[in-house]
C-alpha cells in the first residue's frame, strides 16, 4: 500500500517540482546525499505556495517560523526603521506592537505592503531562486520573526513547516545558522580574496561552504603545506598564527683572511635552528588561509586557541564561483599578483614585529597599522585596471618594455604593488604635461596602455594608420582626471564635448528622476542604467554633436579617467588626416542623411532621429503586414529587398461534366506582386499620413513612426500609379478602379482596390 501511494505521489506535478527543487537546492541535496534525511519524507513535508508582487510573506513579530525555499522569483528581506517617525506615522494596515517589540499577527496572514511601510523599511538582503529564507528565527531560538520578507514580483516557493524543519534538517541546523550569520554580517565581502566577487558569487560560496570543529591546541593549518587548499573563516573562537623561523647565529671566523672549508661547515651547522613565535591572533569572522586557496604553500601555522568552529571554503568551490559569470577559466595572472601582494604584506608584518620585540603591544599596533595601510593602498588597484593589463603584457612580452625604458626599468612582476603604483604615477604625470612637452617615449608608453581598449576602436582611421599610431596620437593630446566616489562626471541634460576612457575604477550611468526622492529623506535615488569598468569608454558622441546628455555619469568609487575633448579631436585630425569618430549613432545618421526626406536636414537632426532607430534583421519570407491594420513602426530598408503583394479575387473556369459547358461562377484569391522596396527606401504611415491621407480615406498598412515625431514635408504628392516588374524593368501601370486606400512605400506609390489587402514580405535577408 505504501509503495503504490509513493508511486502515485511521485507522478503528480507537484511531486516532480519538489524533486527538482531538492536536487537543485544545495542544502537539500547535501542532506539527501549524506543520508541525513530520506528524499521521500522531504517530498511529503514540502508545501507549495505562491505570492504576488509586494505581498508580505511574513512580517516582524509574526509567531510562525516556517522555512521557505524559492522555486521562482525574488524575495526582499527588510527591517523596520527605529525612529520617532514610526510612533507618529500609522500607515494603512498598521498593527501595533506589544511591550516586547513584537507584532501580533494571525498565522500565515498575507497582505500587500503599502507605500508608507516600504519607506519605513530598510532592505537587508535579496534572495533569488533556489535559495532559502526564514530559518533565522528557529535557529536562534526566537519566539517570533525579527525581519520582514516581501515578494518582489510573483514568487513561487515551497514551505517546510517549523516542526518538519526542526525534525528533518536537525543535522544541518548549525551549518545553516553560521551561513545566515556570515550573510547578515557581510563577512565574505570583507575578505580580501572575495572582495571582487558579486553578491551572487558570494551566495554561491555560502551555499557550498562546510563547518570544521577544532579542539584547543589543534593545528588548523600546517606551515609549508601544499595539499590543503581551503580558506577558513572563524565562526566561533580564536586562533593563533604561529611562525617557524630559522634561527641563525652569525659568528665570524677568528681569522677573516684565512677561512678553511671546515670552518665554513662548522659555521653553517652552528647557524641552523628554529624559533617559533606567535605573530598574531585571529578573532571572530576573520579569515586566514589565502595561500591555500590560491594554490601556494602555507606561510605559517594556525593553531586553535580554545574550542574553535571554522567555515571552510575549498578551491573547487572558489573556482565554481569565479566561473558563474561565463568565465571559462580562472585568471592565473590575477591570482599570481594577489599571492605576491599578500606575500609582500606578510613579509612586512613579520619585519614590523621584529622592530620592537621588547614590547609586544607596540609590535601589534605596528602590524595593525601596516595591514590597514597596505589594504587601503592596494584597494586602488583591486579588480580590473589598465595599469594591471599593461603590467601583464610587459611580463608576457619583455621586448615591449624597450619602447619606454624610463618606466619598465622600475617595474618588477614579483613586486606588483610598487609596479602598479609606478605605472599609475607615470600615467598621471604624462597626461598632465602639455602636448608639446610629451616625448616620444612617453607617448609610446601611453599608446601601449590604450591600444587594446575599445576606445581606440571607436575611431575610423586610414588603411595606412595602425592602432598603435592612432593610440600615440590620442596619447599626445588627452588629459588625466581623477574623480572621487559619488561625484558626477557630467549631468543629464547638459551640453558638453568630452569623451572618457576608464583607466581604474567603476562608473555608473544613471537616469536622474525627481520622482525617486523619498518623502522625509534627503538622499536622492538614481536608476542605474549600466555600470562601466576599466577599459570601457563613453561620451564619444559628444565630440561630433552638441546634443544634451541623455543620462548622468556617477563615480561608483575613486576613478582614474583619460579625457578627450573636442579641441583634442580637432588636433588629432590635423596630426593624422582621415581620423574620425566611429559611433553607431554617427553611422545611422550618415545613412539617414542619404534618404530623400532628410537630405535637407542638418547632421544634428539626423543624430536625433538615429537615437530612436533600431537595427533589425529579417529572415526570408518574413511578413511585415498581412491584414489591413495599422502598424506602429516606420521601416527603412538598409539592405535587401521587401516585396509588396496585392490580394485579388479572380474567376476560376470550371467545366461541367454532363454538358461540357464552362462555368465561371467560382473564384479564388491570388497574390499579385505590385512593388519592390530596395535599399534607402521606406514604408510607413508617417509619410502617408502627412502627405497622402485624405480626409475621408484610410491607409493600408498605416503605421506611426517611432523614429521621429516630426513629419517630413518634402515627399511628393501621391499618384494612383503602381509599378509592376516586367523582365527586370519597372513599367508604371494605372489601376482600372480608383483606390479608396492609399499607402506609401518609400518612393513607390501603390493604390489598392476597394476590397484589396496588401501583403508585404521580405525577399532574401533584409536589414531594416
QUITAPE-V567069 format. One record per backbone hydrogen bond with DSSP energy under -0.5 kcal/mol. NH is the residue of the N-H (numbers start at 1). CO is the residue of the C=O. E is the energy in kcal/mol with one decimal. If there is no record, write none. Layout:
BEGIN
nh & co & e
NH & CO & E
NH & CO & E
END
This chain:
BEGIN
nh & co & e
5 & 1 & -2.0
6 & 2 & -2.2
7 & 3 & -2.0
8 & 4 & -2.2
9 & 5 & -2.5
10 & 6 & -2.5
11 & 7 & -1.1
12 & 8 & -0.6
12 & 9 & -1.0
16 & 12 & -1.7
17 & 13 & -2.3
18 & 14 & -2.6
19 & 15 & -2.5
20 & 16 & -2.3
21 & 17 & -2.3
22 & 18 & -2.5
23 & 19 & -1.9
24 & 20 & -1.5
25 & 21 & -2.4
26 & 24 & -0.6
29 & 25 & -2.7
30 & 26 & -2.4
31 & 27 & -1.8
32 & 28 & -2.2
33 & 29 & -2.6
34 & 30 & -2.3
35 & 32 & -1.1
36 & 31 & -2.1
37 & 31 & -1.0
42 & 38 & -1.5
43 & 39 & -2.4
44 & 40 & -1.7
45 & 41 & -1.5
46 & 42 & -1.9
47 & 159 & -1.9
49 & 157 & -2.4
51 & 155 & -2.7
54 & 151 & -2.8
55 & 52 & -1.8
56 & 111 & -3.3
57 & 149 & -3.3
58 & 149 & -1.2
61 & 145 & -3.2
62 & 59 & -1.8
67 & 160 & -2.2
68 & 133 & -2.4
69 & 158 & -2.6
70 & 131 & -2.8
71 & 156 & -2.9
72 & 156 & -1.8
74 & 152 & -0.8
75 & 127 & -2.5
76 & 150 & -3.1
77 & 125 & -2.9
78 & 76 & -0.6
78 & 148 & -2.0
79 & 122 & -1.7
81 & 120 & -3.2
83 & 81 & -0.9
86 & 83 & -1.0
87 & 83 & -0.5
87 & 84 & -0.9
88 & 84 & -1.0
89 & 85 & -3.1
90 & 88 & -0.6
91 & 89 & -0.5
94 & 91 & -1.9
96 & 94 & -0.5
98 & 102 & -2.6
101 & 98 & -1.5
104 & 96 & -0.8
105 & 103 & -0.7
109 & 106 & -1.2
110 & 108 & -0.8
113 & 54 & -3.0
118 & 114 & -2.0
119 & 115 & -1.7
120 & 116 & -1.2
121 & 118 & -0.8
122 & 79 & -3.1
124 & 77 & -3.2
124 & 122 & -0.5
125 & 77 & -1.6
127 & 75 & -3.1
130 & 70 & -2.8
131 & 128 & -1.3
133 & 68 & -2.0
139 & 135 & -2.3
140 & 136 & -2.2
141 & 138 & -1.0
142 & 137 & -3.1
145 & 62 & -2.2
148 & 78 & -3.0
149 & 58 & -2.4
150 & 76 & -2.7
151 & 55 & -2.5
152 & 74 & -2.6
153 & 151 & -0.8
155 & 51 & -2.6
156 & 72 & -2.4
157 & 49 & -3.0
157 & 155 & -0.5
158 & 69 & -2.3
159 & 47 & -3.6
160 & 67 & -3.4
161 & 45 & -0.6
161 & 159 & -0.7
165 & 161 & -2.8
166 & 162 & -2.3
167 & 163 & -1.6
168 & 164 & -3.2
169 & 164 & -0.5
169 & 165 & -1.4
172 & 169 & -1.3
173 & 170 & -1.4
176 & 172 & -2.5
177 & 173 & -2.3
178 & 174 & -2.2
179 & 175 & -2.1
180 & 176 & -2.1
181 & 177 & -2.3
182 & 178 & -2.3
183 & 179 & -2.0
184 & 180 & -2.7
185 & 181 & -1.9
186 & 183 & -0.9
187 & 182 & -2.2
190 & 186 & -0.6
190 & 187 & -1.1
191 & 187 & -0.5
191 & 188 & -1.1
194 & 191 & -0.6
195 & 191 & -0.5
195 & 192 & -0.6
197 & 194 & -1.4
202 & 198 & -2.4
203 & 199 & -2.0
204 & 200 & -1.8
205 & 201 & -1.8
206 & 202 & -2.1
207 & 203 & -2.4
208 & 204 & -0.7
208 & 205 & -0.8
209 & 205 & -0.6
209 & 206 & -0.8
210 & 312 & -2.2
212 & 310 & -2.7
214 & 308 & -2.8
217 & 304 & -2.7
218 & 215 & -2.0
220 & 218 & -0.6
220 & 302 & -2.9
221 & 302 & -1.5
224 & 298 & -2.0
225 & 222 & -1.7
229 & 227 & -0.5
231 & 313 & -2.5
232 & 288 & -2.7
233 & 311 & -1.8
234 & 286 & -2.2
235 & 233 & -0.5
235 & 309 & -2.6
236 & 309 & -1.9
239 & 282 & -2.1
240 & 303 & -2.9
241 & 280 & -3.0
242 & 240 & -0.7
242 & 301 & -2.2
243 & 277 & -2.9
245 & 243 & -0.7
245 & 275 & -2.7
247 & 273 & -3.2
248 & 246 & -0.6
250 & 248 & -0.7
251 & 249 & -1.9
256 & 254 & -0.6
259 & 257 & -0.6
260 & 258 & -0.5
264 & 260 & -1.5
265 & 261 & -2.3
266 & 262 & -2.4
267 & 263 & -2.3
268 & 264 & -2.5
269 & 265 & -2.3
270 & 266 & -1.8
271 & 267 & -1.5
272 & 268 & -0.8
275 & 245 & -3.5
276 & 274 & -0.5
277 & 243 & -1.9
279 & 241 & -2.9
279 & 277 & -0.6
280 & 241 & -1.0
282 & 239 & -3.5
285 & 234 & -2.9
286 & 283 & -1.9
288 & 232 & -2.3
293 & 289 & -1.4
294 & 290 & -1.3
295 & 292 & -1.4
296 & 291 & -3.2
298 & 225 & -1.5
301 & 242 & -3.2
302 & 221 & -1.8
303 & 240 & -2.6
304 & 218 & -2.8
305 & 238 & -2.3
306 & 304 & -0.9
308 & 214 & -2.8
309 & 236 & -2.1
310 & 212 & -2.9
311 & 233 & -2.9
312 & 210 & -2.8
312 & 310 & -0.6
313 & 231 & -2.5
318 & 314 & -2.0
319 & 315 & -2.8
320 & 316 & -2.0
321 & 317 & -2.2
322 & 318 & -1.9
323 & 319 & -1.4
324 & 321 & -1.2
326 & 323 & -1.1
328 & 326 & -0.5
332 & 330 & -1.2
335 & 331 & -1.9
336 & 332 & -2.5
337 & 333 & -2.4
338 & 334 & -2.3
339 & 335 & -2.7
340 & 336 & -2.4
341 & 337 & -2.3
342 & 338 & -2.4
343 & 339 & -2.2
344 & 340 & -2.4
345 & 341 & -2.2
346 & 342 & -2.6
347 & 343 & -2.8
348 & 344 & -2.2
349 & 345 & -2.2
350 & 346 & -2.4
351 & 347 & -2.3
352 & 348 & -2.3
353 & 349 & -2.2
354 & 350 & -1.3
355 & 352 & -1.3
356 & 352 & -0.5
356 & 353 & -0.7
357 & 354 & -0.5
359 & 356 & -0.7
362 & 359 & -0.6
363 & 359 & -1.6
364 & 360 & -2.3
365 & 361 & -2.0
366 & 362 & -2.4
367 & 363 & -2.5
368 & 364 & -2.3
369 & 365 & -2.3
370 & 366 & -2.6
371 & 367 & -2.5
372 & 368 & -2.3
373 & 369 & -2.5
374 & 370 & -2.6
375 & 371 & -2.7
376 & 372 & -2.5
377 & 373 & -2.2
378 & 374 & -2.6
379 & 375 & -1.3
380 & 377 & -0.9
381 & 378 & -1.4
382 & 379 & -1.1
386 & 503 & -2.4
387 & 503 & -0.5
389 & 385 & -1.7
390 & 386 & -2.1
391 & 387 & -2.0
392 & 388 & -2.2
393 & 389 & -2.0
394 & 390 & -2.3
395 & 391 & -1.8
396 & 392 & -2.3
397 & 393 & -3.0
400 & 397 & -1.9
401 & 398 & -1.2
402 & 399 & -1.2
403 & 400 & -1.3
404 & 401 & -1.0
405 & 402 & -0.5
407 & 404 & -1.6
408 & 404 & -2.2
409 & 405 & -1.8
410 & 407 & -1.8
411 & 408 & -1.1
415 & 412 & -1.5
419 & 415 & -2.0
420 & 416 & -2.7
421 & 417 & -1.9
422 & 418 & -2.3
423 & 419 & -2.3
424 & 420 & -2.3
425 & 421 & -2.3
426 & 422 & -2.5
427 & 423 & -2.0
428 & 424 & -2.4
429 & 425 & -2.3
430 & 426 & -2.7
431 & 427 & -2.2
432 & 428 & -0.9
433 & 429 & -0.6
433 & 430 & -1.3
437 & 434 & -1.7
438 & 435 & -1.1
439 & 437 & -0.6
443 & 439 & -2.4
444 & 440 & -2.0
445 & 441 & -2.0
446 & 442 & -2.1
447 & 443 & -2.4
448 & 444 & -2.2
449 & 445 & -1.2
450 & 446 & -1.4
451 & 447 & -2.3
453 & 450 & -2.1
454 & 535 & -0.8
456 & 453 & -0.6
457 & 453 & -0.8
458 & 454 & -0.7
458 & 455 & -0.8
459 & 456 & -1.3
460 & 580 & -3.2
465 & 462 & -1.4
466 & 464 & -0.6
470 & 466 & -2.0
471 & 467 & -2.7
472 & 468 & -2.2
473 & 469 & -1.9
474 & 470 & -2.2
475 & 471 & -2.6
476 & 472 & -1.2
477 & 473 & -0.7
477 & 474 & -1.0
478 & 474 & -2.2
479 & 563 & -2.5
481 & 561 & -2.2
483 & 559 & -2.4
486 & 555 & -2.9
487 & 484 & -1.3
489 & 553 & -2.8
490 & 553 & -0.8
493 & 549 & -2.7
494 & 491 & -1.7
496 & 494 & -0.5
499 & 564 & -2.7
500 & 538 & -2.8
501 & 562 & -2.1
502 & 536 & -2.5
503 & 501 & -0.6
503 & 560 & -2.7
504 & 560 & -1.5
505 & 384 & -0.6
507 & 532 & -2.5
508 & 554 & -3.4
509 & 530 & -3.1
510 & 508 & -0.7
510 & 552 & -2.6
511 & 527 & -2.5
512 & 510 & -0.6
513 & 511 & -0.6
516 & 513 & -1.7
517 & 514 & -1.3
518 & 516 & -0.6
518 & 523 & -0.7
521 & 518 & -2.0
525 & 516 & -0.7
527 & 511 & -1.6
528 & 526 & -0.8
529 & 509 & -3.1
529 & 527 & -0.6
530 & 509 & -1.4
532 & 507 & -3.3
535 & 502 & -2.7
536 & 533 & -2.1
538 & 500 & -1.9
542 & 539 & -0.9
543 & 540 & -1.6
544 & 541 & -1.3
545 & 541 & -1.1
549 & 494 & -2.5
552 & 510 & -2.8
553 & 490 & -1.9
554 & 508 & -3.1
554 & 552 & -0.5
555 & 487 & -2.5
556 & 506 & -1.9
557 & 506 & -0.9
559 & 483 & -2.8
560 & 504 & -2.1
561 & 481 & -3.1
562 & 501 & -2.8
563 & 479 & -2.6
563 & 561 & -0.5
564 & 499 & -2.4
566 & 497 & -1.3
569 & 565 & -1.9
570 & 566 & -2.2
571 & 567 & -2.2
572 & 568 & -2.1
573 & 569 & -2.4
574 & 570 & -1.5
575 & 571 & -2.0
576 & 572 & -3.0
579 & 576 & -1.3
580 & 460 & -1.8
582 & 458 & -4.2
583 & 581 & -0.7
587 & 583 & -2.7
588 & 584 & -2.2
589 & 585 & -2.5
590 & 586 & -2.5
591 & 587 & -1.9
592 & 588 & -2.7
593 & 589 & -2.0
594 & 591 & -1.2
595 & 592 & -1.7
598 & 595 & -1.0
599 & 596 & -0.8
601 & 598 & -1.1
606 & 602 & -1.6
607 & 603 & -2.1
608 & 604 & -2.0
609 & 605 & -2.1
610 & 606 & -2.5
611 & 607 & -1.5
612 & 608 & -0.5
612 & 609 & -1.3
613 & 610 & -1.1
618 & 766 & -3.0
621 & 762 & -2.7
622 & 619 & -1.3
624 & 622 & -0.6
624 & 760 & -2.8
625 & 760 & -0.9
629 & 627 & -2.8
631 & 629 & -0.7
631 & 702 & -1.7
635 & 633 & -0.5
635 & 683 & -2.3
636 & 768 & -0.8
637 & 681 & -2.9
638 & 767 & -3.1
639 & 767 & -1.5
641 & 763 & -1.2
642 & 677 & -2.5
643 & 761 & -3.4
644 & 675 & -3.0
645 & 759 & -4.1
646 & 672 & -2.9
647 & 757 & -2.8
648 & 646 & -0.6
648 & 670 & -3.0
650 & 648 & -0.6
650 & 668 & -2.9
652 & 666 & -3.3
654 & 663 & -2.3
656 & 654 & -0.5
656 & 661 & -3.0
660 & 656 & -1.5
663 & 654 & -4.1
663 & 661 & -0.6
664 & 662 & -0.6
668 & 650 & -2.5
670 & 648 & -3.1
672 & 646 & -2.6
674 & 644 & -2.7
675 & 644 & -1.5
677 & 642 & -4.1
678 & 676 & -0.6
680 & 637 & -2.8
681 & 678 & -1.4
683 & 635 & -2.2
684 & 744 & -1.1
687 & 684 & -1.0
688 & 684 & -1.1
689 & 685 & -3.8
690 & 686 & -0.7
691 & 687 & -1.8
692 & 688 & -2.3
693 & 688 & -1.6
694 & 692 & -0.6
698 & 740 & -1.0
702 & 699 & -1.1
704 & 631 & -0.6
722 & 733 & -1.6
723 & 674 & -0.6
724 & 731 & -1.2
726 & 729 & -2.6
729 & 726 & -1.3
731 & 724 & -1.1
733 & 722 & -2.2
735 & 720 & -0.8
740 & 752 & -0.6
741 & 752 & -0.7
742 & 698 & -1.2
743 & 750 & -1.4
745 & 748 & -2.3
746 & 682 & -1.0
748 & 745 & -2.7
749 & 747 & -0.6
750 & 743 & -1.2
750 & 748 & -0.5
752 & 741 & -1.8
756 & 753 & -1.4
757 & 647 & -0.6
759 & 645 & -3.2
760 & 625 & -1.9
761 & 643 & -2.9
761 & 759 & -0.6
762 & 622 & -1.6
763 & 641 & -2.5
764 & 762 & -0.5
766 & 618 & -1.4
766 & 764 & -0.8
767 & 639 & -2.4
768 & 616 & -2.6
768 & 766 & -0.5
END
